[in-house]
């Protein structure tokens, strides 16, 4: 569930398209070297929470944890407050780093081939010779 160089927008796209309420992942924050972002899917949105790595612990709000595992176990039982409206979010489903699914580009190519009656190899453009 740790996704090293995932951007905020990519995290939102993954969690909204493939996640469910309570799905989460951890990624490096773009803001500072010692910050991580915990991206968590609520009902229809993704919230991002900063976690500061002090070198010996992980700080989240007023809480401090000796490991990320300890942090996740804590918030699996204690909900996070996800917005000004007080939406509660519980960490339920870690989003795996590797997901076995075809890329959307490949599925579009195959779908197009099926719709037009052509084979997939017909759809690969031939590069002009120089």
N, C-alpha and C positions, 0 to 999 in steps of 0.2 A: 504493500500500500504506500510505499515511498516512491515518488516519481521525481527524480532529481531535477531535471531541467524543464519541467512542464510549466507552461505559462498559465497565468490566471484564466485567460480565455479558453485555453485548451482544457484546463481542469473543469471549467463550467460545462463545456461541450460534452466531455466524457461523462460527467455525472448526470447531466440532464438527459442525454440520449441513452445511456446504458445503465445508469444507477437507479436507485430507489430511495424512498424516504429513509434517511439514516446512513446512506452510503458516504464514505469519506476517503480522502487520500491526503498525504502529506507531501509538500513540495518546498523547494527553496524559495524564499521571498525575493523579489526583485529589488526590494528597498535597501536591505543591509545584509552583510555577510553572515551576521550572527542570528538572523531571523529566518524562521520557517513559516509557512502558511498552511494551516489546516483547512482544507476545503471540504465542506459538508453539504450534502443535499438535504434540503427541507422538502416540503410538499411540492412546490413548483419553482423553487429557486435554489441557488447555491450561495452559501455564506462562507466568508473567508475570515479566519481567526489567526492572529499572529502568535507565534510561540518563540520566545527568546531563548537561545542556547547560551548559557553563561560560562560554559567550559566544564562545569561540574554538575549542572542541573538544567532543567527545562522549565521556564517560567511562563505561566499562562494566567493572565489576570493577576489575582492575588494568590494563586496557588503556585507551588513549586514542586517539581517531581524529579526523582533521581534518574528516570529513564522515560523514553517515549512510550514504552509498553505500560508503565505505571500510569502515565497520563491517560492513555486510551482506556485502560481498565477502569479508571476513576470515572471518565465521562461515558462509559457504557452503562453506568448505574446512576450517574448524576447528569441531568440534562444541561445542555448549553442553552443560554438565552440567545436566540438567533437574530433578533431585530428589535427595533423600538417598540413594536407591537407586543413583544414578550413571547414570541413563538419559541417553543421548547424543542430542541433537537437532541436526540440521543445517538451516540455513535454505535451503529448496529452492524454495518456491512463494510469491511475494508475493501477498497477497490484495488484489485490485483494489478501489479506492475505489468504483467504480461497477460493479455487477453487473447484467447484463440478465436479470432473472427477475421473474415476476409476484409481487406480494405474496401471502402465504399467505391473507390475508383474501379476496382476489379468487378464488383457486382454490377455497376452501371454498364461496363463494357459487355458483360455476359448478357445482361437484360436487353441491351440494344441489339446484340447479335440474334437473340431469340425473337425479338419483335420484327426484325427486318428479314429474317430467314437466311441471313448470311452467317458464316462461321466467324468465330472470334478472330481468327487469323486474317480474315478479310478486312477487319476494322483497324488493324495496325497499319498506320500510314507508312508508305515506303519513302525513305529519305531520298531526295534527288541526288544523283551523282554529281560530284563537283568537277 
